[in-house]
C-alpha cells in the first residue's frame, strides 16, 4: 500500500487566492509559515503540512481546540492570555 505522501504527490496542483489565517502560539511565531511534519489529521509525519483557515471562525475554533478544550490524557490548560498569542498572519 502506498503512503499518503506518495498518493498526494500524484495529485494535480491548483491555485487558491484569498486571505487565509492561522492560529499560532507566540512561541512559534518565528516559524508560523514553515509548516510542520507531525502525526496528525492529515498525515503520519512523512510530509510537511501548513494548516490555514478561512473563514476567521474556523481559526477561532482551531485555537479553542488547542487552548481551551481538554484533550484525553492531557491536563486542561489555564485560560490563555491573548497577549501571548499571534493574531492574523
Protein Blocks (a to p, Z undefined) as FASTA:
>chain_A
ZZfklmmmmpccdddeddddddddfklmmmmmnopadddfkbghiaccddddddfklmmm
mmmmmmmmccehiacdddddfklpccdZZ
